[in-house]
Amino acid sequence: MELTLLWEQFGGPHEFWNSAVKNGRVIVYNSMDNLPNDVFGKKVRLYLKDSTAAHSSELFGVLSIPASHPERILIATGGSEQLQIDKVLIREIQRLK
């Protein structure tokens, strides 16, 4: 909730997150193998691999791992259902320090 209020105050999630990157307040994960527990349950920015576009797709939300499919990640973006993403499709995950 606090992060959502900060996003609204500072021009949305893109502006807020870009500012955090510039100020060194972001931890980046490039390998999806053995992600630490502290990346789950917190707001993150997730970049998807996309070979058809000039830039990668990005999502903001809260991550979790489904117990039945540990090769996938769930991200709650604020919609009615969580999105399920195969780990091989993820290029990078960023979280705030």
MOPAC internal coordinates of N, CA, C and O (Angstrom, degrees):
PM7 1SCF
backbone

  N    0.0000 0     0.00 0     0.00 0    0    0    0
  C    1.4493 1     0.00 0     0.00 0    1    0    0
  C    1.5355 1   110.71 1     0.00 0    2    1    0
  O    1.2310 1   120.43 1   135.37 1    3    2    1
  N    1.3484 1   116.79 1   -44.63 1    3    2    1
  C    1.4659 1   119.43 1  -179.57 1    5    3    2
  C    1.5209 1   111.60 1   -61.90 1    6    5    3
  O    1.2310 1   120.52 1   139.29 1    7    6    5
  N    1.3420 1   116.61 1   -40.71 1    7    6    5
  C    1.4582 1   120.32 1  -179.46 1    9    7    6
  C    1.5249 1   110.73 1   -65.61 1   10    9    7
  O    1.2310 1   120.29 1   142.13 1   11   10    9
  N    1.3215 1   117.06 1   -37.87 1   11   10    9
  C    1.4622 1   120.36 1   177.90 1   13   11   10
  C    1.5175 1   110.30 1   -62.85 1   14   13   11
  O    1.2310 1   119.55 1   139.56 1   15   14   13
  N    1.3198 1   118.47 1   -40.44 1   15   14   13
  C    1.4617 1   121.67 1   177.36 1   17   15   14
  C    1.5232 1   111.18 1   -65.13 1   18   17   15
  O    1.2310 1   120.39 1   140.59 1   19   18   17
  N    1.3258 1   116.86 1   -39.41 1   19   18   17
  C    1.4680 1   120.51 1   177.03 1   21   19   18
  C    1.5204 1   110.51 1   -64.25 1   22   21   19
  O    1.2310 1   120.25 1   140.70 1   23   22   21
  N    1.3326 1   117.12 1   -39.30 1   23   22   21
  C    1.4628 1   120.58 1   178.38 1   25   23   22
  C    1.5232 1   110.28 1   -59.22 1   26   25   23
  O    1.2310 1   120.66 1   134.64 1   27   26   25
  N    1.3248 1   116.35 1   -45.36 1   27   26   25
  C    1.4620 1   120.58 1  -179.41 1   29   27   26
  C    1.5243 1   111.09 1   -65.06 1   30   29   27
  O    1.2310 1   120.42 1   143.32 1   31   30   29
  N    1.3159 1   116.80 1   -36.68 1   31   30   29
  C    1.4566 1   121.68 1  -178.35 1   33   31   30
  C    1.5305 1   112.11 1   -71.79 1   34   33   31
  O    1.2310 1   119.93 1   146.52 1   35   34   33
  N    1.3342 1   117.74 1   -33.48 1   35   34   33
  C    1.4579 1   121.10 1  -173.84 1   37   35   34
  C    1.5247 1   114.06 1  -110.53 1   38   37   35
  O    1.2310 1   119.26 1  -150.94 1   39   38   37
  N    1.3255 1   119.02 1    29.06 1   39   38   37
  C    1.4567 1   121.51 1   171.98 1   41   39   38
  C    1.5116 1   116.49 1    88.92 1   42   41   39
  O    1.2310 1   119.35 1  -158.94 1   43   42   41
  N    1.3082 1   118.84 1    21.06 1   43   42   41
  C    1.4550 1   121.23 1   176.90 1   45   43   42
  C    1.5156 1   112.80 1    97.81 1   46   45   43
  O    1.2310 1   120.91 1    -8.16 1   47   46   45
  N    1.3424 1   115.86 1   171.84 1   47   46   45
  C    1.4609 1   120.07 1  -174.91 1   49   47   46
  C    1.5266 1   113.62 1   -63.69 1   50   49   47
  O    1.2310 1   119.58 1   144.55 1   51   50   49
  N    1.3249 1   118.41 1   -35.45 1   51   50   49
  C    1.4714 1   120.10 1  -178.90 1   53   51   50
  C    1.5255 1   111.36 1   -64.65 1   54   53   51
  O    1.2310 1   120.30 1   131.30 1   55   54   53
  N    1.3103 1   117.04 1   -48.70 1   55   54   53
  C    1.4644 1   121.00 1  -179.99 1   57   55   54
  C    1.5214 1   111.03 1   -64.14 1   58   57   55
  O    1.2310 1   120.51 1   135.64 1   59   58   57
  N    1.3291 1   116.62 1   -44.36 1   59   58   57
  C    1.4642 1   120.57 1   179.90 1   61   59   58
  C    1.5234 1   110.34 1   -61.47 1   62   61   59
  O    1.2310 1   120.34 1   132.77 1   63   62   61
  N    1.3387 1   116.95 1   -47.23 1   63   62   61
  C    1.4549 1   120.71 1  -176.45 1   65   63   62
  C    1.5239 1   111.24 1   -68.48 1   66   65   63
  O    1.2310 1   120.09 1   138.96 1   67   66   65
  N    1.3296 1   117.43 1   -41.04 1   67   66   65
  C    1.4669 1   120.09 1   178.44 1   69   67   66
  C    1.5238 1   110.95 1   -62.20 1   70   69   67
  O    1.2310 1   120.17 1   143.17 1   71   70   69
  N    1.3266 1   117.28 1   -36.83 1   71   70   69
  C    1.4541 1   121.34 1   176.48 1   73   71   70
  C    1.5312 1   110.54 1   -65.44 1   74   73   71
  O    1.2310 1   120.29 1   138.88 1   75   74   73
  N    1.3237 1   117.06 1   -41.12 1   75   74   73
  C    1.4673 1   121.17 1   178.67 1   77   75   74
  C    1.5261 1   110.65 1   -63.61 1   78   77   75
  O    1.2310 1   119.99 1   141.25 1   79   78   77
  N    1.3363 1   117.62 1   -38.75 1   79   78   77
  C    1.4647 1   121.57 1   177.71 1   81   79   78
  C    1.5254 1   109.62 1   -63.24 1   82   81   79
  O    1.2310 1   120.42 1   132.82 1   83   82   81
  N    1.3331 1   116.81 1   -47.18 1   83   82   81
  C    1.4703 1   121.51 1  -179.34 1   85   83   82
  C    1.5218 1   111.91 1   -60.79 1   86   85   83
  O    1.2310 1   120.58 1   146.25 1   87   86   85
  N    1.3274 1   116.49 1   -33.75 1   87   86   85
  C    1.4617 1   121.24 1  -177.82 1   89   87   86
  C    1.5287 1   113.14 1   -91.29 1   90   89   87
  O    1.2310 1   119.93 1  -171.92 1   91   90   89
  N    1.3268 1   117.74 1     8.08 1   91   90   89
  C    1.4604 1   121.07 1   176.89 1   93   91   90
  C    1.5084 1   114.41 1    70.38 1   94   93   91
  O    1.2310 1   119.92 1  -151.70 1   95   94   93
  N    1.3252 1   117.77 1    28.30 1   95   94   93
  C    1.4633 1   121.44 1  -177.23 1   97   95   94
  C    1.5275 1   112.73 1  -103.60 1   98   97   95
  O    1.2310 1   120.24 1  -159.43 1   99   98   97
  N    1.3516 1   117.14 1    20.57 1   99   98   97
  C    1.4525 1   120.93 1  -176.68 1  101   99   98
  C    1.5306 1   109.84 1  -125.38 1  102  101   99
  O    1.2310 1   120.84 1   -40.63 1  103  102  101
  N    1.3206 1   115.99 1   139.37 1  103  102  101
  C    1.4601 1   122.60 1   172.65 1  105  103  102
  C    1.5231 1   107.15 1  -105.16 1  106  105  103
  O    1.2310 1   120.35 1   -47.48 1  107  106  105
  N    1.3338 1   116.94 1   132.52 1  107  106  105
  C    1.4624 1   122.16 1  -175.90 1  109  107  106
  C    1.5230 1   109.97 1  -110.95 1  110  109  107
  O    1.2310 1   120.94 1   -45.61 1  111  110  109
  N    1.3290 1   115.80 1   134.39 1  111  110  109
  C    1.4646 1   122.73 1   175.46 1  113  111  110
  C    1.5236 1   107.56 1  -116.59 1  114  113  111
  O    1.2310 1   120.48 1   -61.57 1  115  114  113
  N    1.3358 1   116.69 1   118.43 1  115  114  113
  C    1.4609 1   121.60 1   178.52 1  117  115  114
  C    1.5224 1   112.64 1  -101.93 1  118  117  115
  O    1.2310 1   120.09 1   164.20 1  119  118  117
  N    1.3137 1   117.43 1   -15.80 1  119  118  117
  C    1.4534 1   122.02 1   177.94 1  121  119  118
  C    1.5241 1   108.80 1  -108.76 1  122  121  119
  O    1.2310 1   120.81 1   -48.69 1  123  122  121
  N    1.3115 1   116.06 1   131.31 1  123  122  121
  C    1.4572 1   120.16 1  -179.21 1  125  123  122
  C    1.5250 1   111.72 1   -90.54 1  126  125  123
  O    1.2310 1   120.52 1   177.29 1  127  126  125
  N    1.3367 1   116.62 1    -2.71 1  127  126  125
  C    1.4643 1   121.19 1   176.84 1  129  127  126
  C    1.5261 1   109.34 1   -78.58 1  130  129  127
  O    1.2310 1   120.45 1   -49.31 1  131  130  129
  N    1.2988 1   116.74 1   130.69 1  131  130  129
  C    1.4688 1   122.83 1   176.01 1  133  131  130
  C    1.5241 1   113.06 1    54.17 1  134  133  131
  O    1.2310 1   120.29 1  -128.59 1  135  134  133
  N    1.3166 1   117.06 1    51.41 1  135  134  133
  C    1.4646 1   120.41 1   175.87 1  137  135  134
  C    1.5225 1   109.27 1   -63.11 1  138  137  135
  O    1.2310 1   119.81 1   -41.35 1  139  138  137
  N    1.3309 1   117.97 1   138.65 1  139  138  137
  C    1.4795 1   120.00 1   179.49 1  141  139  138
  C    1.5292 1   111.05 1   -69.23 1  142  141  139
  O    1.2310 1   120.95 1   -25.46 1  143  142  141
  N    1.3038 1   115.79 1   154.54 1  143  142  141
  C    1.4677 1   120.93 1  -178.67 1  145  143  142
  C    1.5225 1   112.97 1   -62.53 1  146  145  143
  O    1.2310 1   120.11 1   154.48 1  147  146  145
  N    1.3549 1   117.40 1   -25.52 1  147  146  145
  C    1.4623 1   118.92 1  -176.33 1  149  147  146
  C    1.5310 1   113.57 1   -73.28 1  150  149  147
  O    1.2310 1   119.46 1   177.17 1  151  150  149
  N    1.3299 1   118.63 1    -2.83 1  151  150  149
  C    1.4584 1   120.53 1   175.53 1  153  151  150
  C    1.5397 1   110.92 1   -87.82 1  154  153  151
  O    1.2310 1   120.58 1   163.32 1  155  154  153
  N    1.3305 1   116.49 1   -16.68 1  155  154  153
  C    1.4619 1   121.32 1  -178.13 1  157  155  154
  C    1.5198 1   111.32 1   -94.29 1  158  157  155
  O    1.2310 1   120.69 1   -36.26 1  159  158  157
  N    1.3237 1   116.28 1   143.74 1  159  158  157
  C    1.4567 1   121.72 1   178.57 1  161  159  158
  C    1.5152 1   113.84 1    83.80 1  162  161  159
  O    1.2310 1   119.81 1  -175.24 1  163  162  161
  N    1.3333 1   117.97 1     4.76 1  163  162  161
  C    1.4653 1   122.23 1   179.07 1  165  163  162
  C    1.5168 1   109.46 1  -125.23 1  166  165  163
  O    1.2310 1   120.54 1   -20.95 1  167  166  165
  N    1.3183 1   116.58 1   159.05 1  167  166  165
  C    1.4694 1   120.55 1   176.52 1  169  167  166
  C    1.5216 1   109.39 1   -66.29 1  170  169  167
  O    1.2310 1   121.24 1   -44.56 1  171  170  169
  N    1.3166 1   115.23 1   135.44 1  171  170  169
  C    1.4575 1   121.68 1   179.46 1  173  171  170
  C    1.5270 1   109.40 1  -138.05 1  174  173  171
  O    1.2310 1   121.58 1   -14.63 1  175  174  173
  N    1.3243 1   114.58 1   165.37 1  175  174  173
  C    1.4648 1   121.39 1   167.92 1  177  175  174
  C    1.5177 1   105.30 1  -113.75 1  178  177  175
  O    1.2310 1   120.77 1   -52.95 1  179  178  177
  N    1.3310 1   116.12 1   127.05 1  179  178  177
  C    1.4441 1   122.31 1  -175.73 1  181  179  178
  C    1.5284 1   108.65 1  -119.27 1  182  181  179
  O    1.2310 1   120.53 1   -50.70 1  183  182  181
  N    1.3279 1   116.58 1   129.30 1  183  182  181
  C    1.4615 1   121.94 1   176.97 1  185  183  182
  C    1.5227 1   108.92 1  -104.48 1  186  185  183
  O    1.2310 1   120.61 1   -48.09 1  187  186  185
  N    1.3197 1   116.43 1   131.91 1  187  186  185
  C    1.4539 1   121.96 1   175.94 1  189  187  186
  C    1.5164 1   110.50 1   -95.98 1  190  189  187
  O    1.2310 1   120.91 1   -33.58 1  191  190  189
  N    1.3330 1   115.87 1   146.42 1  191  190  189
  C    1.4620 1   120.21 1   172.05 1  193  191  190
  C    1.5281 1   106.96 1   -71.24 1  194  193  191
  O    1.2310 1   120.76 1   -42.76 1  195  194  193
  N    1.3113 1   116.15 1   137.24 1  195  194  193
  C    1.4648 1   119.71 1  -179.83 1  197  195  194
  C    1.5230 1   108.11 1  -147.46 1  198  197  195
  O    1.2310 1   120.49 1   -78.04 1  199  198  197
  N    1.3113 1   116.67 1   101.96 1  199  198  197
  C    1.4588 1   120.27 1  -176.44 1  201  199  198
  C    1.5227 1   113.03 1   -78.59 1  202  201  199
  O    1.2310 1   119.80 1   168.84 1  203  202  201
  N    1.3224 1   117.99 1   -11.16 1  203  202  201
  C    1.4608 1   119.78 1  -177.09 1  205  203  202
  C    1.5173 1   113.08 1   -95.70 1  206  205  203
  O    1.2310 1   119.70 1   167.23 1  207  206  205
  N    1.3051 1   118.18 1   -12.77 1  207  206  205
  C    1.4639 1   121.12 1  -177.04 1  209  207  206
  C    1.5244 1   110.50 1  -113.15 1  210  209  207
  O    1.2310 1   121.11 1   -21.53 1  211  210  209
  N    1.3228 1   115.48 1   158.47 1  211  210  209
  C    1.4660 1   120.56 1   178.36 1  213  211  210
  C    1.5186 1   111.05 1   -70.83 1  214  213  211
  O    1.2310 1   119.63 1   155.04 1  215  214  213
  N    1.3178 1   118.31 1   -24.96 1  215  214  213
  C    1.4637 1   121.82 1   178.53 1  217  215  214
  C    1.5275 1   109.59 1  -132.18 1  218  217  215
  O    1.2310 1   120.54 1   -20.90 1  219  218  217
  N    1.3022 1   116.58 1   159.10 1  219  218  217
  C    1.4611 1   121.32 1  -178.38 1  221  219  218
  C    1.5176 1   111.15 1   -80.93 1  222  221  219
  O    1.2310 1   121.46 1   -28.79 1  223  222  221
  N    1.3045 1   114.81 1   151.21 1  223  222  221
  C    1.4567 1   120.51 1   174.02 1  225  223  222
  C    1.5172 1   108.37 1   -75.06 1  226  225  223
  O    1.2310 1   120.58 1   -32.75 1  227  226  225
  N    1.3229 1   116.50 1   147.25 1  227  226  225
  C    1.4520 1   120.16 1   178.12 1  229  227  226
  C    1.5132 1   109.95 1  -131.16 1  230  229  227
  O    1.2310 1   121.43 1   -30.15 1  231  230  229
  N    1.3227 1   114.86 1   149.85 1  231  230  229
  C    1.4557 1   122.47 1   178.93 1  233  231  230
  C    1.5202 1   108.31 1  -132.75 1  234  233  231
  O    1.2310 1   120.35 1   -33.44 1  235  234  233
  N    1.3170 1   116.95 1   146.56 1  235  234  233
  C    1.4603 1   123.09 1   172.54 1  237  235  234
  C    1.5177 1   106.96 1  -114.30 1  238  237  235
  O    1.2310 1   120.26 1   -45.19 1  239  238  237
  N    1.3390 1   117.11 1   134.81 1  239  238  237
  C    1.4478 1   119.20 1   178.42 1  241  239  238
  C    1.5166 1   111.86 1   173.03 1  242  241  239
  O    1.2310 1   121.20 1    13.89 1  243  242  241
  N    1.3383 1   115.32 1  -166.11 1  243  242  241
  C    1.4601 1   123.09 1  -178.40 1  245  243  242
  C    1.5282 1   107.96 1  -112.80 1  246  245  243
  O    1.2310 1   120.60 1   -50.76 1  247  246  245
  N    1.3347 1   116.45 1   129.24 1  247  246  245
  C    1.4615 1   122.12 1  -176.44 1  249  247  246
  C    1.5219 1   113.32 1   -91.48 1  250  249  247
  O    1.2310 1   121.55 1   -29.17 1  251  250  249
  N    1.3357 1   114.64 1   150.83 1  251  250  249
  C    1.4600 1   122.50 1   169.07 1  253  251  250
  C    1.5250 1   107.23 1  -152.52 1  254  253  251
  O    1.2310 1   120.53 1   -14.86 1  255  254  253
  N    1.3354 1   116.60 1   165.14 1  255  254  253
  C    1.4655 1   121.78 1   177.93 1  257  255  254
  C    1.5198 1   107.74 1  -117.08 1  258  257  255
  O    1.2310 1   120.28 1   -53.37 1  259  258  257
  N    1.3444 1   117.07 1   126.63 1  259  258  257
  C    1.4671 1   118.43 1   175.98 1  261  259  258
  C    1.5301 1   110.16 1   -71.86 1  262  261  259
  O    1.2310 1   119.96 1   -46.63 1  263  262  261
  N    1.3107 1   117.69 1   133.37 1  263  262  261
  C    1.4622 1   121.82 1  -177.86 1  265  263  262
  C    1.5250 1   111.75 1   -61.76 1  266  265  263
  O    1.2310 1   120.37 1   148.09 1  267  266  265
  N    1.3227 1   116.90 1   -31.91 1  267  266  265
  C    1.4612 1   120.11 1  -177.06 1  269  267  266
  C    1.5289 1   113.19 1   -79.86 1  270  269  267
  O    1.2310 1   119.58 1   160.90 1  271  270  269
  N    1.3394 1   118.40 1   -19.10 1  271  270  269
  C    1.4689 1   122.72 1  -178.43 1  273  271  270
  C    1.5235 1   110.55 1  -138.76 1  274  273  271
  O    1.2310 1   119.38 1  -104.11 1  275  274  273
  N    1.3378 1   118.80 1    75.89 1  275  274  273
  C    1.4668 1   120.32 1  -177.58 1  277  275  274
  C    1.5269 1   114.17 1   -66.92 1  278  277  275
  O    1.2310 1   119.53 1   170.57 1  279  278  277
  N    1.3265 1   118.50 1    -9.43 1  279  278  277
  C    1.4611 1   121.40 1   177.01 1  281  279  278
  C    1.5300 1   111.34 1   -81.87 1  282  281  279
  O    1.2310 1   120.83 1   178.58 1  283  282  281
  N    1.3022 1   116.02 1    -1.42 1  283  282  281
  C    1.4612 1   121.20 1   179.96 1  285  283  282
  C    1.5195 1   110.46 1  -120.88 1  286  285  283
  O    1.2310 1   121.58 1   -17.09 1  287  286  285
  N    1.3202 1   114.58 1   162.91 1  287  286  285
  C    1.4598 1   121.67 1   177.12 1  289  287  286
  C    1.5212 1   107.77 1  -126.02 1  290  289  287
  O    1.2310 1   120.90 1   -38.55 1  291  290  289
  N    1.3165 1   115.88 1   141.45 1  291  290  289
  C    1.4616 1   121.48 1   173.44 1  293  291  290
  C    1.5176 1   107.99 1  -102.36 1  294  293  291
  O    1.2310 1   120.69 1   -41.65 1  295  294  293
  N    1.3349 1   116.28 1   138.35 1  295  294  293
  C    1.4600 1   119.99 1   175.24 1  297  295  294
  C    1.5267 1   108.42 1  -129.26 1  298  297  295
  O    1.2310 1   121.55 1   -55.10 1  299  298  297
  N    1.3207 1   114.64 1   124.90 1  299  298  297
  C    1.4696 1   121.67 1   176.93 1  301  299  298
  C    1.5204 1   107.33 1   -92.52 1  302  301  299
  O    1.2310 1   120.62 1   -68.98 1  303  302  301
  N    1.3260 1   116.42 1   111.02 1  303  302  301
  C    1.4609 1   121.22 1  -176.13 1  305  303  302
  C    1.5184 1   113.06 1  -101.03 1  306  305  303
  O    1.2310 1   120.13 1  -177.18 1  307  306  305
  N    1.3166 1   117.36 1     2.82 1  307  306  305
  C    1.4549 1   120.78 1  -178.80 1  309  307  306
  C    1.5121 1   112.42 1   105.74 1  310  309  307
  O    1.2310 1   120.17 1   174.36 1  311  310  309
  N    1.3268 1   117.27 1    -5.64 1  311  310  309
  C    1.4603 1   121.65 1   176.28 1  313  311  310
  C    1.5166 1   110.46 1   -79.69 1  314  313  311
  O    1.2310 1   120.60 1     3.81 1  315  314  313
  N    1.3121 1   116.45 1  -176.19 1  315  314  313
  C    1.4558 1   120.21 1  -176.82 1  317  315  314
  C    1.5289 1   112.65 1   -72.70 1  318  317  315
  O    1.2310 1   120.01 1   153.80 1  319  318  317
  N    1.3306 1   117.59 1   -26.20 1  319  318  317
  C    1.4586 1   120.99 1   179.50 1  321  319  318
  C    1.5191 1   110.43 1  -131.56 1  322  321  319
  O    1.2310 1   120.71 1   -27.99 1  323  322  321
  N    1.3180 1   116.25 1   152.01 1  323  322  321
  C    1.4634 1   120.99 1   175.77 1  325  323  322
  C    1.5214 1   109.56 1   -73.30 1  326  325  323
  O    1.2310 1   120.91 1   -32.21 1  327  326  325
  N    1.3164 1   115.86 1   147.79 1  327  326  325
  C    1.4564 1   121.20 1   174.95 1  329  327  326
  C    1.5209 1   108.51 1   -89.06 1  330  329  327
  O    1.2310 1   120.47 1   -42.67 1  331  330  329
  N    1.3219 1   116.71 1   137.33 1  331  330  329
  C    1.4586 1   122.07 1   178.52 1  333  331  330
  C    1.5252 1   107.95 1  -104.90 1  334  333  331
  O    1.2310 1   120.48 1   -56.21 1  335  334  333
  N    1.3365 1   116.70 1   123.79 1  335  334  333
  C    1.4599 1   121.56 1  -175.26 1  337  335  334
  C    1.5143 1   109.12 1  -127.17 1  338  337  335
  O    1.2310 1   120.65 1   -49.12 1  339  338  337
  N    1.3212 1   116.36 1   130.88 1  339  338  337
  C    1.4610 1   121.49 1   175.21 1  341  339  338
  C    1.5246 1   108.00 1   -69.71 1  342  341  339
  O    1.2310 1   119.90 1   -44.00 1  343  342  341
  N    1.3286 1   117.79 1   136.00 1  343  342  341
  C    1.4696 1   122.10 1  -176.71 1  345  343  342
  C    1.5216 1   113.26 1   -57.98 1  346  345  343
  O    1.2310 1   119.68 1   149.34 1  347  346  345
  N    1.3387 1   118.21 1   -30.66 1  347  346  345
  C    1.4683 1   119.99 1  -178.59 1  349  347  346
  C    1.5235 1   112.17 1   -68.23 1  350  349  347
  O    1.2310 1   119.88 1   164.71 1  351  350  349
  N    1.3255 1   117.84 1   -15.29 1  351  350  349
  C    1.4661 1   121.88 1   179.39 1  353  351  350
  C    1.5238 1   112.70 1   -89.25 1  354  353  351
  O    1.2310 1   120.25 1   174.98 1  355  354  353
  N    1.3380 1   117.12 1    -5.02 1  355  354  353
  C    1.4582 1   121.41 1  -176.29 1  357  355  354
  C    1.5231 1   109.84 1   -96.08 1  358  357  355
  O    1.2310 1   120.66 1   -52.32 1  359  358  357
  N    1.3239 1   116.34 1   127.68 1  359  358  357
  C    1.4620 1   121.86 1   177.94 1  361  359  358
  C    1.5185 1   111.27 1   -89.94 1  362  361  359
  O    1.2310 1   120.18 1   139.83 1  363  362  361
  N    1.3538 1   117.26 1   -40.17 1  363  362  361
  C    1.4657 1   120.57 1  -173.76 1  365  363  362
  C    1.5196 1   109.87 1  -159.17 1  366  365  363
  O    1.2310 1   121.39 1   -33.98 1  367  366  365
  N    1.3332 1   114.95 1   146.02 1  367  366  365
  C    1.4638 1   122.31 1   171.44 1  369  367  366
  C    1.5180 1   107.48 1  -124.61 1  370  369  367
  O    1.2310 1   120.88 1   -45.63 1  371  370  369
  N    1.3401 1   115.92 1   134.37 1  371  370  369
  C    1.4608 1   121.32 1   176.87 1  373  371  370
  C    1.5236 1   108.41 1  -120.23 1  374  373  371
  O    1.2310 1   120.90 1   -40.41 1  375  374  373
  N    1.3360 1   115.88 1   139.59 1  375  374  373
  C    1.4651 1   120.37 1   172.40 1  377  375  374
  C    1.5096 1   109.15 1  -134.32 1  378  377  375
  O    1.2310 1   120.76 1   -22.79 1  379  378  377
  N    1.3086 1   116.15 1   157.21 1  379  378  377
  C    1.4688 1   120.81 1   178.83 1  381  379  378
  C    1.5154 1   110.37 1   -76.57 1  382  381  379
  O    1.2310 1   120.89 1   -33.35 1  383  382  381
  N    1.3344 1   115.89 1   146.65 1  383  382  381
  C    1.4744 1   121.15 1   176.76 1  385  383  382
  C    1.5013 1   109.57 1   -71.66 1  386  385  383
  O    1.2310 1   120.10 1   180.00 1  387  386  385

